[in-house]
Amino acid sequence: MAMPTCVKCGSYSFEKKEGTLKSSDSVICFVQCCKCGSVVGVMDPHDIGAELQLIKKKLGIL
């Protein structure tokens, strides 16, 4: 299976960093290379999966 690599430097390590867009106050999560900081993707800052698990636990579904 292929390893994801940074298109700029070839590193295999990535991290999630929160930031805002210049034209908005909305928070967005950037996925960036740990080595060179190149942005390789964006994510919703809310972890919907974790929030759903918490709701299920409170409802006694889990």
N, C-alpha and C positions, 0 to 999 in steps of 0.2 A: 504494500500500500504506500502511496506517495505521501511524503511529509509536506505540509504547507510551508512555503518559504516566502520571505519578503522579496518583492519584485525589484527592490532597489539594491539591497546588500546581500541577500541570500540567507539571512539569519532564520532560525527556526523558532525563535521566542517572540511571543506577542503579549501585550497587556491591554487592559481596558482603562481608558482615561475619560473622565467627565469634562465637558467643556460647553461653551455656548457659541451659537452662531452670531456673527456680527450684526445681522439684521433682526435678531430675535433674542428674547430673554429665556427661551426654552433651553432646558438642559438636554444634551445629547451625549451618548457614550461613543467614543472613538476607539476602534481597535487599531493599535499601532505597534510597530516593530519595537522591541525592547532595545535593540542595538542602535538604530538610526532614527527612530521616531516617525518613520513614514506611516501615514494613515493607510490602512488596507481595507477598512470597512467601518460601518457605523451600526450602532445598536440602539434599541429603545432603552432608556435608563431604568425602566421599571422591569423587575424580574417577574413577569406575569406567572410563570410556572410556580415559583415559590409562593406567590400570593394565592394562587389557586389551591396549593397544598395546605396552606394555613386555613383557608376557608373550609376545605374538606375536613380538616382535623377538628375545627370548631363545630361543624355540623355532625360530627361523629361518623363520617363516611369512611374514614381511614381506620 
